[in-house]
Amino acid sequence: MSEPVPPAAPVLDLDQSASAAAYDRPGATGEGDGGRAGRFWSVRRVPAALLALVVLGGAGVLLYDVAAVRAGRPGMQWRRVTAERLAGWQVDNTWVMVAASVAVLLGLVLLVLALSPGLRRLLPMRRETPSVRAALDRQAAALVLRDRAMEVSGVQSVRVRMRRRKVSVRARSHFRELDDVRRDLDTAVGFGISELGLAKPPSLAVHVGRPAKKG
C-alpha cells in the first residue's frame, strides 16, 4: 500500500532561495484526544539542594548564636565584627552596591528557575491517552527531518536547526532549479513535521542555495 502523498505547500512570493512554508499543522492548539500537552518541568535537584543547604546552614548558625547570647555567653566573633563594619558603611558605598546587585541577580535567577519549566530540549507530543505523556528530543527530531530533506532530489547537503517554535532548514543543491528544490523541501519537511506528532508543531523556514565554487 503506497504512502499518501501530502498536499503541496503554496508557493510564496519570496526570494528564490528562501521560503516560510505554510503547511498544515495538525494539533497546533496542543490538544489531542488525551487532553492538553504541556511542557515537561525540570526537577532541578542540584539548585534546590544547594539552596536548601545554604539556608539550613545559615539558619542553624544564627539560631546557635542567638541561643548562646540568650544563655549569657558572648556572640560569635564573626557576627560582632560584621555588625561593627556594617554600622560604619554608607548605603552608597561601592561594595554595598555590588553586594546588593549580586543578591538581586541571584534572586532573579532563582525566580526564573522556579517559574520556568526548563527541559527545553524536549518537545511535548500530542496526548492521545490521558495517562500517557511523551516528548521528543530536539536533536532526534532534527535528525528525522534532515533524513526527510536528504531524500529530496537535488539536495547535496542540508542542515536542520530545530527550535521549539521554528524549524530552519538550510540546504545546498548542485542541480535542479532552486525554486523546485525549495518547494519539494517545503512539502517533504512539512510533512515530516506533521508526522512527529508534536503538540505545537513549529513553523518552517527553508533556505536553498548553491554550493560554494572551489578554487
C-alpha positions in Angstrom: 0.0 0.0 0.0 1.6 3.3 -1.1 2.1 6.1 1.3 -0.4 9.0 0.9 1.1 12.0 -0.9 0.9 15.2 1.2 -0.5 18.3 -0.4 2.0 20.6 -1.9 2.9 23.7 0.1 1.8 27.0 -1.5 4.4 29.0 -3.3 5.1 32.2 -1.6 6.4 35.4 -3.2 9.8 35.3 -1.6 13.4 35.2 -2.7 14.3 32.2 -4.8 16.5 30.6 -2.2 14.2 31.1 0.8 10.7 30.4 1.9 8.5 30.2 5.0 6.3 27.2 4.4 2.6 27.4 5.3 2.0 23.7 5.8 -1.0 22.2 7.5 -0.1 21.9 11.2 -2.4 19.5 13.0 -2.8 19.8 16.7 -1.5 23.4 16.7 -3.5 24.1 19.9 -1.5 21.5 21.8 -4.6 19.2 22.4 -5.2 15.7 21.4 -7.7 13.0 22.4 -6.0 12.7 25.7 -6.2 16.4 26.6 -3.7 19.3 26.6 0.0 18.5 26.4 2.1 20.9 28.4 5.9 21.2 28.7 7.9 18.9 30.9 9.2 20.6 34.1 12.8 20.1 35.2 13.3 18.7 38.7 16.3 20.9 39.3 17.6 18.8 42.2 21.1 20.4 42.3 19.9 24.0 42.6 17.3 23.1 45.1 19.7 21.0 47.2 22.3 23.8 47.2 19.8 26.5 48.2 18.4 24.2 50.9 21.9 23.6 52.3 22.8 27.3 52.3 19.5 28.3 54.0 19.8 25.4 56.5 23.4 26.3 57.3 22.8 30.0 57.7 19.7 29.5 59.9 21.5 26.9 62.1 24.4 29.3 62.7 22.2 32.2 63.5 20.0 30.1 65.8 23.0 28.9 67.7 24.4 32.4 68.1 21.0 33.7 69.3 20.7 30.8 71.8 24.3 31.5 73.1 23.6 35.2 73.7 20.3 34.3 75.5 22.3 32.0 77.7 24.6 34.8 78.7 27.5 33.9 76.5 29.1 36.4 74.1 28.1 36.3 70.5 30.3 34.8 67.8 33.3 36.9 66.8 32.4 37.0 63.1 28.9 38.4 63.9 30.3 41.2 66.2 32.9 42.1 63.6 30.4 42.1 60.8 27.9 44.2 62.8 30.7 46.8 63.5 31.7 47.0 59.9 28.2 47.3 58.6 27.4 50.1 61.1 30.2 52.2 59.6 29.3 51.6 55.9 27.2 54.0 54.0 24.3 52.9 51.7 26.0 54.4 48.6 29.3 52.5 49.3 30.6 50.7 46.3 30.9 47.4 48.0 27.4 47.7 49.4 26.0 48.4 45.9 28.0 45.4 44.5 26.7 43.1 47.2 23.1 44.3 46.7 23.4 43.8 42.9 24.7 40.3 43.3 21.9 39.4 45.8 19.3 40.8 43.4 20.8 38.9 40.4 20.8 35.6 42.4 17.2 36.3 43.4 16.2 36.8 39.8 17.9 33.6 38.8 16.1 31.6 41.4 12.8 33.2 40.4 13.4 32.2 36.8 14.3 28.7 37.8 11.2 28.4 39.9 8.8 29.8 37.3 10.1 28.3 34.1 9.6 24.7 33.1 13.1 24.1 31.8 14.0 21.0 29.7 14.0 23.0 26.5 15.5 20.1 24.6 12.2 18.1 25.0 9.3 18.8 22.6 5.9 17.7 24.0 3.9 15.4 21.8 0.1 15.3 21.4 -1.6 13.3 24.2 -3.7 10.5 22.7 -4.2 8.9 26.1 -4.8 10.9 29.3 -2.5 8.8 31.4 0.5 8.9 28.9 2.8 11.8 28.2 5.6 11.7 25.7 8.2 14.0 24.2 10.8 14.1 21.5 14.4 15.2 21.9 15.1 18.2 19.7 18.3 16.7 18.2 16.5 13.5 17.4 13.6 15.4 15.7 16.2 17.4 13.7 17.8 14.2 12.5 14.5 12.8 11.4 13.7 16.0 9.4 17.3 16.0 8.0 16.7 12.5 6.6 13.5 13.7 5.1 15.2 16.6 3.4 18.1 14.5 2.1 15.5 12.4 0.2 14.6 15.4 -2.0 16.2 15.2 -5.4 18.9 17.7 -6.0 19.8 18.2 -2.3 23.6 17.8 -1.8 23.8 18.8 1.9 21.4 20.0 4.4 21.5 21.4 8.0 18.4 21.4 10.2 18.1 23.6 13.3 15.2 22.5 15.5 13.7 25.0 17.9 10.5 24.9 19.9 8.6 27.2 17.6 10.6 27.2 14.4 12.5 24.8 12.2 15.2 26.3 10.0 16.4 24.2 7.0 19.4 25.3 5.0 20.2 23.2 2.0 22.7 23.1 -0.8 21.5 22.0 -4.3 24.0 21.1 -7.0 21.4 20.7 -9.8 17.8 21.4 -10.5 16.2 24.8 -10.2 16.3 26.3 -6.6 12.6 27.1 -6.7 11.8 23.4 -7.4 14.1 22.1 -4.7 12.7 24.6 -2.2 9.1 23.6 -3.0 9.9 19.9 -2.6 11.7 20.7 0.7 8.7 22.6 1.9 6.5 19.6 1.2 8.8 16.9 2.5 9.9 18.6 5.7 6.5 20.0 6.4 5.0 16.5 6.1 7.8 15.2 8.3 6.9 17.8 11.0 3.3 16.7 10.9 4.4 13.1 11.3 6.4 13.9 14.5 3.1 14.3 16.4 4.1 17.4 18.3 1.6 19.1 20.5 2.6 22.5 19.0 4.2 21.9 15.6 6.8 24.6 14.8 6.8 26.9 11.8 9.1 26.1 8.9 11.7 28.2 7.1 13.6 26.8 4.2 16.7 28.3 2.6 18.3 26.8 -0.5 21.5 27.8 -2.2 24.3 26.6 -4.5 27.4 25.1 -3.0 30.5 27.3 -2.9 32.7 27.1 -6.0 36.1 25.5 -5.5 39.1 27.4 -6.4 
